[in-house]
């Protein structure tokens, strides 16, 4: 029965994916890469401000794809500009654009009239958020998923608006003079809240907003989104940001199974968010570094060595479809070999990196859906390898040593081909062969790749974590202990540990 259900879900997914043109899929995948590409100077350098904005974006995306119980908190700077009429104008900025221009770009990432109706609301919401900032007042924005009235399930899935409600609360940040200098945006994604619960809460005069609202169409999510300019609250009323909104709507959910699901999510949102913050920062930094290399590859028309290492490192894991595209981009001209870089190829690699990085992030932060798809030995291997990577980075190990262990970690999770999904990025999957798709003997061959020279590296550690001796020559070898791969770390100081 489960296999039959999976077949139906796969068919529905294929139908929804077929609604999106290849050009739009590429644009969605390469959004941040294109920002980096456009900001790059002739020498391949990128302004620090641009890198900061992209890394912030990637951090939020990591929350959405791999950490369903995370709350995203970001700061957007506020600038004051003089208009042509000499009037002082306040703008919230990102990538040199104001909030309205950023919201307007949403039209470029949706193909259906149904989804673009939501952008029709998001643009004035962004304008108001930018122009009507009042110290001490929080602005809330409730953006429920599409209903069947709004669009078919196939359209909703293709537009990444099928599963999650997006909740955002914006708080002004003021300097000592009381002048607004930034906006703090707190947001989360929540599943299983029926639209009826939102409309019933908003119609109730005893709701968190203290008044009843007119809902012009209780079957459409647009009717709730349109209320954005009426949902301001004093900061001391909505102290938990979007979590407060989940608490407020919970009593209005009448379906017991959905109510229980939202209650479980609510408890997760209330837990310590530090582990999500730390992991999202690591994921965003690694992702940014990859995106910069991908942008340089597009600029040069050829994969950089870092991108080439990523491709080759996963040679036994790629799906058959992706492997065909990879082979079509491989060239060998005399003494020159490598990979030609096109937008199609870059989008494939971007999705693959997103899948591996966010699978790692999800597994390390307790994403149950992902953990349940990995055997205990591999799960432990992922956790211990990440710990070891943290030690390498803390001790300023060589780039080669870090890259080698990172590649091993990516190979491990790629072998499970776990779908990552949520929010704006939608679903990213099937870049690799699943465990059941491996060819006979391929698993053993892949395992052998981690041995020999590839499983051993040497570098100088700034400090031995065991005895604290400085400048220690360190050797790392892959060993097998009770059927599980481990890292034996030996230092010239005499210390030796197995992780």
For each residue, the residues with C-beta under 8 A, 3 or more apart:
1: 4 5
2: 5 6
3: 6 7
4: 1 7 8
5: 1 2 8 9
6: 2 3 9 10
7: 3 4 10 11
8: 4 5 11 12
9: 5 6 12 13
10: 6 7 13 14
11: 7 8 14 15
12: 8 9 15 16 153 154 157
13: 9 10 16 17 157 427
14: 10 11 17 18
15: 11 12 18 19 154
16: 12 13 19 20 153 154 155 156 157 158
17: 13 14 20 158
18: 14 15
19: 15 16 111 112 154 155 158
20: 16 17 24 25 111 158
21: 24 25 111
22: 25 26 344
23: 26 27
24: 20 21 27 28 109 111
25: 20 21 22 28 29 347
26: 22 23 29 30 343 344 346 347
27: 23 24 30 31 34 108 109
28: 24 25 31 109 425 426
29: 25 26 33 346 347 350 351
30: 26 27 33 34 343 346 347 350
31: 27 28 34 35 109
32: 35 36 54 57 58 291
33: 29 30 36 37 291 294 295 298 346 350
34: 27 30 31 37 38 295
35: 31 32 38 39 50 53 54 95
36: 32 33 39 40 46 50 51 54 291 292 295
37: 33 34 40 295 298 299
38: 34 35
39: 35 36 46 47 50
40: 36 37 44 45 46 295 296 299
41: 44 45 46
42:
43:
44: 40 41 296 299
45: 40 41
46: 36 39 40 41 50 51 292 295
47: 39 50 51
48: 51 52
49: 52 53
50: 35 36 39 46 47 53 54 95
51: 36 46 47 48 54 55 288 292
52: 48 49 55 56
53: 35 49 50 56 57 94 95
54: 32 35 36 50 51 57 58 288 291
55: 51 52 58 59 284 285 287 288
56: 52 53 59 60 74 284
57: 32 53 54 60 61
58: 32 54 55 61 62 283 284 287 288 291
59: 55 56 62 63 72 74 280 281 283 284
60: 56 57 63 64 72 74 187
61: 57 58 64 65 287 354 423 424 425
62: 58 59 65 66 67 279 280 283 284 287 357 358 361
63: 59 60 66 67 70 71 72 276 280
64: 60 61 67 72 189 422 423 424 425
65: 61 62 354 358 361 362 420 421 422 423 425 428
66: 62 63 283 358 359 361 362 365 367 370 420 422
67: 62 63 64 70 276 279 280 361 362 365 367
68: 189 191 265 268 367 422
69: 265 268 269 271 276
70: 63 67 188 273 276 280 365
71: 63 186 187 188 241 242 243 269 273 276
72: 59 60 63 64 185 186 187 188
73: 184 185 186 241
74: 56 59 60 184 185
75: 173 182 183 184 185
76: 92 93 94 99 182 183 185
77: 92 93 181 182
78: 90 91 92 93 133 180 181 182 183
79: 90 91 93
80: 88 89 90 91
81: 88 89 91
82: 86 87 88 89
83: 86 87 88 89
84:
85:
86: 82 83
87: 82 83
88: 80 81 82 83
89: 80 81 82 83
90: 78 79 80 130 131 133 180
91: 78 79 80 81 98 99 130
92: 76 77 78 98 99 129 130 183
93: 76 77 78 79 96 97 98 99
94: 53 76 97 99 102
95: 35 50 53 102
96: 93
97: 93 94 101 102
98: 91 92 93 101 102 130
99: 76 91 92 93 94 102 103 126 127 129 130
100: 103 104 123 126 127 130
101: 97 98 104 105
102: 94 95 97 98 99 105 126
103: 99 100 106 119 122 123 125 126 127
104: 100 101 107 119 123
105: 101 102 108 109
106: 103 109 110 118 119 122 123
107: 104 110 116 119
108: 27 105
109: 24 27 28 31 105 106
110: 106 107 115 116 118 119 159
111: 19 20 21 24 115 158 159
112: 19 115 116 151 155 158 159
113: 116 117
114: 117 146 150 151 155 159
115: 110 111 112 118 119 146 151 155 159 161
116: 107 110 112 113 119 120
117: 113 114 120 121 222
118: 106 110 115 121 122 143 161 221 222 225
119: 103 104 106 107 110 115 116 122 123
120: 116 117 123
121: 117 118 124 125 222 225 226 228
122: 103 106 118 119 125 126 225
123: 100 103 104 106 119 120 126 127
124: 121 127 128 228 229
125: 103 121 122 128 129 141 225 228 229
126: 99 100 102 103 122 123 129 130
127: 99 100 103 123 124 130 131
128: 124 125 131 132 139 228 229
129: 92 99 125 126 132 133 139 141 170 183
130: 90 91 92 98 99 100 126 127 133
131: 90 127 128
132: 128 129 139
133: 78 90 129 130 172 180 183
134: 137 172 232
135: 172 174 178 180
136: 172 234 235
137: 134 172 232 233 234 235
138: 169 170 171 232 233 234 235 237 238 241
139: 128 129 132 169 170 228 231 232
140: 167 168 169 170 228 231 232 233 238 242 245
141: 125 129 166 167 168 169 170 225 228 231
142: 165 167 198 224 225 227 228 231 245
143: 118 165 166 167 168 221 224 225
144: 147 165 193 195 198 221 224 225
145: 156 161 162 163 164 165 221
146: 114 115 150 151 155 156 159 161 162 221
147: 144 150 195 219 220 221
148: 151 152 153
149: 217 219 220
150: 114 146 147 156 220 221 222
151: 112 114 115 146 148 155 156 159 161
152: 148 155 156
153: 12 16 148 156 157 162
154: 12 15 16 19 157 158
155: 16 19 112 114 115 146 151 152 158 159
156: 16 145 146 150 151 152 153 159 161 162
157: 12 13 16 153 154 160 162 426 427
158: 16 17 19 20 111 112 154 155
159: 110 111 112 114 115 146 151 155 156 162
160: 157 423 424 425 426 427
161: 115 118 145 146 151 156
162: 145 146 153 156 157 159
163: 145 191 421 422
164: 145 189 190 191 422 423
165: 142 143 144 145 189 190 191 193 198
166: 141 143 187 188 189 423
167: 140 141 142 143 187 188 189 190 242 245 246
168: 140 141 143 185 186 187 242
169: 138 139 140 141 185 186 187 238 241 242 244 245
170: 129 138 139 140 141 183 184 185 186
171: 138 183 184 186 235 241
172: 133 134 135 136 137 180 182 183 184
173: 75 180 181 182 183 184
174: 135 177 178 179 180 181
175: 178 179 181
176:
177: 174
178: 135 174 175
179: 174 175
180: 78 90 133 135 172 173 174 183
181: 77 78 173 174 175
182: 75 76 77 78 172 173
183: 75 76 78 92 129 133 170 171 172 173 180
184: 73 74 75 170 171 172 173
185: 72 73 74 75 76 168 169 170
186: 71 72 73 168 169 170 171 241 242
187: 60 71 72 166 167 168 169 242
188: 70 71 72 166 167 242 243 246 269
189: 64 68 164 165 166 167 422 423
190: 164 165 167 193 246 262 265
191: 68 163 164 165 261 262 265
192: 258 261 262 265
193: 144 165 190 197 198 246 249 253 258 262
194: 197 198 253 254 255 258
195: 144 147 198 199 218 219 220 221 224
196: 199 200 218 252 254
197: 193 194 200 201 249 252 253 254
198: 142 144 165 193 194 195 201 202 224 249 252
199: 195 196 202 203 215 218 223 224
200: 196 197 203 204 252
201: 197 198 204 207 208 248 249 252
202: 198 199 207 209 212 213 215 224 227
203: 199 200 212 213 215
204: 200 201 207 212 252
205: 210 211 212
206: 210
207: 201 202 204 210 211 212 248
208: 201 233 237 238 244 245 248
209: 202 213 230 231 233
210: 205 206 207
211: 205 207
212: 202 203 204 205 207
213: 202 203 209 227 230
214:
215: 199 202 203 218 223 224
216: 223 226
217: 149 220 222 223
218: 195 196 199 215 223
219: 147 149 195
220: 147 149 150 195 217 223
221: 118 143 144 145 146 147 150 195 224 225
222: 117 118 121 150 217 225 226
223: 199 215 216 217 218 220 226 227
224: 142 143 144 195 198 199 202 215 221 227
225: 118 121 122 125 141 142 143 144 221 222 228
226: 121 216 222 223
227: 142 202 213 223 224 230 231
228: 121 124 125 128 139 140 141 142 225 231
229: 124 125 128
230: 209 213 227
231: 139 140 141 142 209 227 228
232: 134 137 138 139 140
233: 137 138 140 208 209 237 238
234: 136 137 138 237 238
235: 136 137 138 171 238 239
236: 239
237: 138 208 233 234 244
238: 138 140 169 208 233 234 235 241 244 245
239: 235 236 244
240: 243 244 247 270
241: 71 73 138 169 171 186 238 244
242: 71 140 167 168 169 186 187 188 245 246
243: 71 188 240 246 247 266 269 270
244: 169 208 237 238 239 240 241 247 248
245: 140 142 167 169 208 238 242 248 249
246: 167 188 190 193 242 243 249 250 262 265 266 269
247: 240 243 244 250 266
248: 201 207 208 244 245
249: 193 197 198 201 245 246 252 253 262
250: 246 247 253 259 262 263 266
251:
252: 196 197 198 200 201 204 249
253: 193 194 197 249 250 258 259 262
254: 194 196 197 259
255: 194 258 259
256: 259 260
257: 260 261
258: 192 193 194 253 255 261 262
259: 250 253 254 255 256 262 263
260: 256 257 263 264
261: 191 192 257 258 264 265
262: 190 191 192 193 246 249 250 253 258 259 265 266
263: 250 259 260 266 267
264: 260 261 267 268
265: 68 69 190 191 192 246 261 262 268 269
266: 243 246 247 250 262 263 269 270
267: 263 264 270 271
268: 68 69 264 265 271
269: 69 71 188 243 246 265 266
270: 240 243 266 267
271: 69 267 268
272: 275
273: 70 71 276 277
274: 277 278
275: 272 278 279 365 366
276: 63 67 69 70 71 273 279 280 365
277: 273 274 280 281
278: 274 275 281 282
279: 62 67 275 276 282 283 361 364 365
280: 59 62 63 67 70 276 277 283 284 361
281: 59 277 278 284 285
282: 278 279 285 286 361
283: 58 59 62 66 279 280 286 287 357 358 360 361
284: 55 56 58 59 62 280 281 287 288
285: 55 281 282 288 289
286: 282 283 289 290 357 406
287: 55 58 61 62 283 284 290 291 353 354 357
288: 51 54 55 58 284 285 291 292
289: 285 286 292 293 306
290: 286 287 293 294 306 307 310 353
291: 32 33 36 54 58 287 288 294 295 350
292: 36 46 51 288 289 295 296
293: 289 290 296 297 304 306 307
294: 33 290 291 297 298 307 346 349 350
295: 33 34 36 37 40 46 291 292 298 299
296: 40 44 292 293 299 300 304
297: 293 294 300 301 302 303 304 307 341 346
298: 33 37 294 295 301 341 343 346
299: 37 40 44 295 296
300: 296 297 304 341
301: 297 298 340 341
302: 297 338 339 340 341
303: 297 307 308 311 338 339 340 341
304: 293 296 297 300 307 308
305: 308 309
306: 289 290 293 309 310 403
307: 290 293 294 297 303 304 310 311 339 341 349
308: 303 304 305 311 312 338 339
309: 305 306 312 313 403 407
310: 290 306 307 313 314 349 352 353 407 410
311: 303 307 308 314 315 326 339 349
312: 308 309 315
313: 309 310 407 410 411
314: 310 311 317 318 352 356 410 411 414 432
315: 311 312 318
316: 411 442 445 446 449
317: 314 411 414 415 432 433 446
318: 314 315 322 323 326 352 431 432 433
319: 322 323 417 430 431 432 433 437
320: 323 324 433
321: 324 325
322: 318 319 325 326 348 352 431 432
323: 318 319 320 326 327
324: 320 321 327 328
325: 321 322 328 329 344 345 348
326: 311 318 322 323 329 330 339 345 348
327: 323 324 330
328: 324 325
329: 325 326 339 340 341 342 345
330: 326 327 337 338 339 340
331: 336 337 338 339 340
332: 336 337
333: 336 337
334:
335:
336: 331 332 333
337: 330 331 332 333
338: 302 303 308 330 331
339: 302 303 307 308 311 326 329 330 331 345
340: 301 302 303 329 330 331 345
341: 297 298 300 301 302 303 307 329 345 346
342: 329 345 346
343: 26 30 298 346 347
344: 22 26 325 347 348
345: 325 326 329 339 340 341 342 348 349
346: 26 29 30 33 294 297 298 341 342 343 349 350
347: 25 26 29 30 343 344 350 351
348: 322 325 326 344 345 351 352 431
349: 294 307 310 311 345 346 352 353
350: 29 30 33 291 294 346 347 353 354
351: 29 347 348 354 355 428 431
352: 310 314 318 322 348 349 355 356 414 431 432
353: 287 290 310 349 350 356 357
354: 61 65 287 350 351 357 358 420 425 428
355: 351 352 358 359 414 417 418 419 420 428 429 431 432
356: 314 352 353 359 360 410 413 414
357: 62 283 286 287 353 354 360 361 410
358: 62 65 66 283 354 355 361 362 420 428
359: 66 355 356 362 363 370 413 416 418 420
360: 283 356 357 363 364 382 386 409 410 413
361: 62 65 66 67 279 280 282 283 357 358 364 365
362: 65 66 67 358 359 365 367 369 370 371 418 420
363: 359 360 367 370 371 374 379 382 383 413
364: 279 360 361 382 383 386
365: 66 67 70 275 276 279 361 362
366: 275 371
367: 66 67 68 362 363 370 371
368: 371 372
369: 362 372 373
370: 66 359 362 363 367 373 374 418 420
371: 362 363 366 367 368 374 379
372: 368 369
373: 369 370 416 418
374: 363 370 371 378 379 382 413 416 418
375: 378 379
376: 379 380
377: 380 381 483 484
378: 374 375 381 382 412 415 416
379: 363 371 374 375 376 382 383
380: 376 377 383 384 484
381: 377 378 384 385 412 484 485
382: 360 363 364 374 378 379 385 386 409 412 413
383: 363 364 379 380 386 387
384: 380 381 387 388 486 487 499
385: 381 382 388 389 405 408 409 412 487
386: 360 364 382 383 389 390 409
387: 383 384 390 391 499
388: 384 385 391 392 405 476 487 489 499
389: 385 386 392 393 402 405 406 409
390: 386 387 393 394
391: 387 388 394 395 465
392: 388 389 395 397 401 402 405 459
393: 389 390 396 397 402
394: 390 391
395: 391 392 461 462 463 465 474
396: 393 461 462
397: 392 393 401 402 459 460 461 474
398: 401 402 457 459 460
399: 402 403
400: 403 404 457 459
401: 392 397 398 404 405 457 458 459 476
402: 389 392 393 397 398 399 405 406
403: 306 309 399 400 406 407
404: 400 401 407 408 454 457
405: 385 388 389 392 401 402 408 409 457 476 487
406: 286 389 402 403 409 410
407: 309 310 313 403 404 410 411
408: 385 404 405 411 412 450
409: 360 382 385 386 389 405 406 412 413
410: 310 313 314 356 357 360 406 407 413 414
411: 313 314 316 317 407 408 414 415 446 449 450
412: 378 381 382 385 408 409 415 416
413: 356 359 360 363 374 382 409 410 416 418
414: 314 317 352 355 356 410 411 417 431 432
415: 317 378 411 412 432 433 435 438 446
416: 359 373 374 378 412 413 434 435
417: 319 355 414 429 430 431 432 433 434 435 437
418: 355 359 362 370 373 374 413 429
419: 355 427 428 429 430
420: 65 66 354 355 358 359 362 370 425 427 428 429
421: 65 163 425 426 427 428 429
422: 64 65 66 68 163 164 189 425
423: 61 64 65 160 164 166 189 426
424: 61 64 160
425: 28 61 64 65 160 354 420 421 422 428
426: 28 157 160 421 423
427: 13 157 160 419 420 421
428: 65 351 354 355 358 419 420 421 425 431
429: 355 417 418 419 420 421
430: 319 417 419
431: 318 319 322 348 351 352 355 414 417 428
432: 314 317 318 319 322 352 355 414 415 417
433: 317 318 319 320 415 417 437 438
434: 416 417 437
435: 415 416 417 438
436:
437: 319 417 433 434
438: 415 433 435 442 443
439: 442
440:
441: 444 445
442: 316 438 439 445 446
443: 438 446 447
444: 441 447 448
445: 316 441 442 448 449
446: 316 317 411 415 442 443 449 450
447: 443 444 450 451
448: 444 445 451 452
449: 316 411 445 446 454
450: 408 411 446 447 454 455 478 485
451: 447 448 454 455 478
452: 448 455 456
453: 456
454: 404 449 450 451
455: 450 451 452 477 478
456: 452 453 475 476 477 478
457: 398 400 401 404 405 475 476
458: 401 473 474 475 476
459: 392 397 398 400 401 474
460: 397 398 471 472 473 474
461: 395 396 397 464 465 471 472 473 474 491
462: 395 396 470 471
463: 395 468 469 470 472
464: 461 467 468 469 472 474 491 493 495
465: 391 395 461 468
466: 491 493 495 497
467: 464 491 493 494 495
468: 463 464 465
469: 463 464 472 491 493
470: 462 463
471: 460 461 462
472: 460 461 463 464 469 491 492 493 495
473: 458 460 461 491 492
474: 395 397 458 459 460 461 464 489 490 491 492
475: 456 457 458 489 490 491
476: 388 401 405 456 457 458 487 488 489 490
477: 455 456 487 488 490
478: 450 451 455 456 485 486 487 488
479: 485 486 487 488 498
480: 483 484 485 486
481: 484 486 498
482:
483: 377 480
484: 377 380 381 480 481
485: 381 450 478 479 480
486: 384 478 479 480 481 498 499
487: 384 385 388 405 476 477 478 479 498 499
488: 476 477 478 479 496 497 498
489: 388 474 475 476 496 497 498 499
490: 474 475 476 477 495 496
491: 461 464 466 467 469 472 473 474 475 494 495 496
492: 472 473 474
493: 464 466 467 469 472
494: 467 491
495: 464 466 467 472 490 491
496: 488 489 490 491
497: 466 488 489
498: 479 481 486 487 488 489
499: 384 387 388 486 487 489
